[in-house]
Amino acid sequence: MNAARHKTGRGRFVWVGAVCAAAVCAWAVARGQDAPTTPTTAPTGGPDMRSVSPHWKPDRCDACHATDNGKLRDIAPEAVETICLRCHNGREASAEPHPSGRPARTEHAQTPEDWPTPGGRLSCLTCHEVLNACDRNRTRPAFNPSFMRGPIASGTTEYCAICHEADAAHQKLNPHRMLRADGSVDRATCQRCHTADIRYDRNAQRSGNPLLIRSEMEICLGCHVEHVDFFSPGHIGARTSPAMRAYMAARETPLPLSPEGVITCATCHNPHQAGLFPESSRLGRGGIELGPDADRLALRGEGASICGECHGQ
C-alpha cells in the first residue's frame, strides 16, 4: 500500500506510513463474557501525527480489539471499516487508494467469491487478509507487508485484473455524476451513498436523515484519499462550540453539521451534482459542476465567504 500525504494551506506535507488499523473477523479470537473494555485509540508518534502501526506487533492487538478480562473480543465484519478509518483517514495513516463500500459484483467487476464482502459491498477485509498480521508467530515480511489477498502480481494493473475486466470502455466511476445526458436522474448512482429506501424528490427539503449506507465520513474517505485544509489541524471531525452553533443558527446558515455538532465533509461541500436540486434550495446550493472548466470545490456556493457562516469577526 502506498504512503499518502495530507496537505495544509501552509504547504506542509505530512507523510504517513502504510499502517492499516484494521480489525479481525469473528473467527480470529475467543469470545469473552464480561463487560468489555473499548479498543485503544491508535497512538500517534509526535508532532507529525504519524500513527504507530499495530500490525505485525503481538502486543498491539488492543488497538483494534476490545477486551473482556484480558481476552480479545471478536469484531464483526461490518464493524471493520470504522476501526480501519480511525487511522486510515489520510492524516494519521495512509488512506486506502481503492474506494470501499461499493458493490462487490457489477457488470465490469467481479470480486472472487471467497473474498469477504460484508453486505455484498467492498470493505478493507475484501482485499486485505488481516489475520496474517495478527499471527503472533509471524513478523512483518519484506514482500506483501500490507497482507493483500490472492496472487500478488508484479504490478498494480495485474492485481486490479483479479476483479476488473480489461475493457477499454470501462472508466472510472464518478458517483457525483447523478444526471444523465438527457437530464434524467440516474437512481442507481444515488445508491452509491444512500440506501435503497431513499426516494428522489426534486423539491425535497433537508431532513437530517439522509439514509446513508454508512457514516458520511466513511463514504467520503472511501474515495477521497487526500484532503486539503487551509488551517491546521483542520476542520474535518472538529466539534463546534455551543457559541458557534448559536451564531450559525442566528445567521440561518445553510451549512449542515452532524447531529452531534461535528463538522463533516458535507458541511462545506455539497456532494450532489448541480441541477439535481433547485439552486435556490439548501440541497442544491453549491452543487458540483462537472464541466472541464468547472470549480469542483464550490464550497456550498459561498466561496471564500464561507468562513463567515461559522466564524464571527
C-alpha positions in Angstrom: 0.0 0.0 0.0 1.4 3.4 -0.9 2.1 6.1 1.5 -0.3 9.1 1.5 0.1 12.7 2.4 -2.1 15.4 4.0 -1.5 19.0 2.9 -2.4 22.2 4.7 -2.6 25.6 3.2 0.7 26.4 4.7 2.3 24.0 2.2 3.3 21.5 4.9 3.1 17.8 3.9 2.6 15.2 6.5 3.8 11.8 5.2 2.3 8.8 6.9 3.3 5.2 6.6 1.3 2.4 5.3 -0.4 1.4 8.5 -3.7 -0.5 8.3 -5.6 -0.2 11.6 -8.0 -2.9 10.6 -9.9 -5.4 12.6 -10.2 -9.2 12.5 -13.3 -11.2 11.9 -15.3 -13.4 14.2 -13.1 -16.5 13.7 -9.9 -14.7 14.9 -10.1 -15.0 18.7 -12.1 -16.5 21.6 -15.2 -14.7 22.8 -15.4 -13.2 26.3 -18.4 -12.9 28.6 -18.0 -9.9 30.8 -18.4 -6.2 30.1 -15.7 -5.3 27.6 -13.2 -2.5 27.5 -13.1 -0.5 24.4 -10.2 -0.7 21.9 -7.5 1.8 22.5 -7.1 4.8 20.1 -4.2 4.2 17.8 -1.3 6.2 19.3 0.4 9.0 17.4 4.1 9.4 17.2 4.9 13.0 17.6 4.1 16.4 16.0 3.9 15.0 12.5 0.8 12.9 13.5 2.4 9.7 12.4 0.4 6.7 13.8 2.2 3.8 15.3 1.3 0.7 13.4 -0.4 -2.0 15.4 0.2 -4.6 12.7 2.8 -7.4 13.0 3.0 -6.5 16.7 1.8 -9.1 19.1 1.4 -6.6 22.0 -0.9 -4.2 20.0 -4.0 -6.3 19.5 -6.0 -3.9 21.7 -5.5 -1.1 19.2 -8.4 -2.8 17.2 -10.0 -5.3 19.7 -12.0 -4.6 22.8 -11.2 -7.0 25.6 -13.1 -8.9 28.2 -10.9 -9.6 31.3 -7.8 -9.6 29.2 -9.3 -11.7 26.4 -9.7 -10.2 22.9 -13.3 -9.9 21.7 -14.4 -10.8 18.1 -15.0 -8.0 15.7 -18.0 -8.3 13.3 -17.0 -7.9 9.7 -19.4 -5.0 9.3 -17.6 -3.1 12.1 -14.1 -3.4 10.5 -14.4 -0.3 8.3 -15.0 2.0 11.2 -11.9 0.7 13.0 -9.7 1.0 10.0 -10.7 4.6 9.3 -9.8 5.7 12.8 -6.2 5.7 11.4 -6.6 5.3 7.7 -8.1 8.7 7.0 -5.2 10.2 5.1 -3.9 12.1 8.2 -2.9 9.7 11.0 -2.1 7.0 8.5 -2.3 6.4 4.8 -5.7 6.3 3.2 -6.8 3.3 1.1 -6.4 4.1 -2.6 -9.3 1.9 -3.6 -12.9 3.0 -2.8 -14.7 0.9 -0.2 -18.4 0.5 0.3 -19.0 -0.1 -3.5 -21.0 -3.2 -4.7 -18.7 -6.1 -4.8 -20.0 -7.5 -8.1 -21.1 -5.4 -11.0 -21.2 -5.6 -14.8 -17.5 -4.7 -15.0 -16.0 -6.1 -11.8 -16.4 -9.5 -10.2 -14.8 -9.9 -6.7 -13.7 -13.5 -6.1 -16.5 -15.5 -4.4 -14.2 -16.5 -1.5 -13.2 -12.9 -0.7 -15.1 -11.3 2.2 -17.8 -8.8 1.0 -19.9 -7.8 4.1 -23.4 -7.0 2.9 -22.3 -7.5 -0.7 -20.0 -4.5 -0.7 -16.3 -3.9 -0.7 -14.5 -3.4 2.7 -11.0 -3.4 4.0 -11.3 -7.2 4.6 -12.1 -7.8 0.9 -8.5 -7.2 -0.3 -6.5 -7.3 3.0 -6.1 -10.6 4.8 -5.7 -9.0 8.2 -5.3 -12.3 10.1 -1.9 -12.6 8.6 -0.7 -9.6 10.6 -2.3 -11.0 13.7 -0.3 -14.2 13.8 1.9 -13.9 16.8 4.4 -16.2 15.2 4.9 -14.1 12.2 6.9 -10.9 11.6 6.4 -8.2 9.1 7.6 -9.6 5.7 9.6 -7.7 3.1 7.1 -9.0 0.5 3.4 -8.1 0.8 3.6 -6.3 4.2 0.1 -5.0 3.6 -1.3 -8.5 3.6 -3.1 -8.4 0.2 -5.2 -11.3 -0.7 -4.8 -13.5 -3.7 -1.9 -13.8 -6.1 0.4 -10.7 -5.7 1.4 -9.8 -9.2 4.4 -7.6 -10.2 2.3 -4.5 -10.8 -0.8 -2.8 -9.7 -2.6 -3.3 -13.0 -2.3 -7.0 -12.8 -3.7 -7.1 -9.3 -6.7 -4.9 -10.4 -7.4 -7.5 -13.1 -8.3 -10.1 -10.5 -11.6 -8.3 -10.2 -11.8 -5.8 -13.1 -12.4 -6.5 -16.7 -9.7 -5.5 -19.2 -12.3 -3.4 -21.1 -11.3 -0.2 -22.9 -14.8 1.1 -22.3 -14.5 0.6 -18.6 -13.8 4.0 -17.0 -13.5 5.4 -13.5 -16.9 5.9 -11.8 -17.8 9.4 -10.6 -20.6 8.9 -8.0 -21.2 12.7 -8.1 -22.4 12.4 -11.8 -26.1 11.9 -10.9 -27.8 13.2 -14.1 -27.8 11.5 -17.5 -27.1 13.4 -20.7 -30.9 13.9 -21.2 -31.2 15.4 -17.7 -32.9 12.5 -16.1 -31.7 11.2 -12.7 -29.6 8.1 -12.5 -31.2 6.4 -9.5 -28.5 3.7 -9.3 -25.9 6.4 -8.6 -27.9 7.6 -5.6 -27.4 4.2 -4.0 -23.7 4.6 -4.1 -24.1 6.6 -0.9 -27.8 6.2 0.1 -29.8 3.1 0.9 -32.4 1.7 -1.4 -35.0 3.4 0.7 -34.0 6.8 -0.5 -36.6 8.5 -2.7 -35.7 11.3 -5.1 -37.8 14.4 -5.0 -36.5 17.4 -6.8 -38.2 19.7 -4.3 -37.1 17.7 -1.2 -36.0 19.6 1.9 -33.1 18.6 4.2 -34.5 16.2 6.8 -31.4 15.4 8.9 -31.8 11.7 8.0 -30.1 11.1 4.6 -30.4 7.3 4.8 -26.7 6.7 4.1 -25.2 3.2 3.6 -22.5 4.1 6.1 -21.4 7.1 8.1 -20.8 10.2 5.9 -17.1 10.3 6.8 -16.6 6.6 5.8 -18.3 7.2 2.5 -16.2 10.2 1.6 -13.0 8.7 2.8 -13.7 5.6 0.7 -12.7 7.6 -2.4 -11.1 10.9 -1.3 -7.7 9.8 -0.1 -6.2 13.3 0.3 -7.9 16.3 1.8 -6.5 19.9 1.6 -7.3 22.2 4.5 -6.2 25.7 4.8 -5.9 25.6 8.6 -4.1 23.2 10.9 -5.1 20.8 12.4 -8.1 21.0 10.1 -11.9 21.2 10.1 -13.0 17.7 9.4 -14.2 16.0 12.5 -13.9 19.1 14.7 -16.8 19.6 17.1 -18.3 23.1 17.1 -18.8 25.0 20.3 -22.2 26.0 21.7 -21.4 29.6 20.9 -20.6 28.8 17.3 -23.8 26.8 16.8 -25.8 29.7 18.3 -24.1 32.0 15.8 -24.8 29.7 12.9 -28.5 29.4 14.0 -28.8 33.1 14.2 -27.5 33.5 10.7 -29.6 30.6 9.5 -26.5 29.3 7.8 -27.0 26.7 5.1 -24.0 24.7 6.3 -25.1 21.3 7.8 -23.4 19.8 10.8 -23.8 16.3 12.2 -26.4 15.7 14.9 -23.6 16.0 17.4 -22.5 19.4 16.0 -19.4 17.9 14.3 -18.1 19.4 11.0 -18.2 16.8 8.2 -17.3 16.8 4.5 -20.8 17.9 3.6 -20.6 20.9 5.9 -18.6 22.7 3.3 -19.0 20.6 0.2 -22.4 19.8 -1.5 -22.0 16.2 -2.7 -24.9 16.5 -5.2 -24.4 17.4 -8.9 -25.5 20.9 -9.8 -29.0 20.7 -11.3 -30.2 17.7 -9.2 -32.0 20.1 -6.9 -33.0 23.7 -7.4 -30.0 26.0 -6.9 -32.1 28.1 -4.5 -32.7 25.1 -2.2 -30.3 24.0 0.6 -29.9 20.7 -1.1 -29.0 22.3 -4.4 -26.9 25.3 -3.4 -23.3 25.0 -4.4 -23.8 21.7 -6.2 -20.9 20.1 -8.0 -20.3 21.3 -11.6 -18.8 18.6 -13.8 -17.7 20.5 -16.9 -14.0 20.6 -17.9 -13.6 24.2 -16.5 -15.9 23.9 -13.5 -15.0 24.7 -10.0 -15.4 21.3 -8.3 -14.8 22.7 -4.8 -17.5 25.3 -4.8 -17.8 25.3 -1.0 -21.6 25.3 -0.9 -21.7 28.2 -3.3 -20.2 30.5 -0.7 -16.6 30.7 -2.0 -14.2 32.4 0.3 -17.1 34.0 2.3 -17.9 30.5 3.7 -15.7 31.2 6.7 -18.3 33.9 7.9 -21.0 31.3 8.1 -19.5 29.8 11.2 -16.9 32.4 12.4 -17.7 35.9 13.6 -15.3 38.8 13.3 
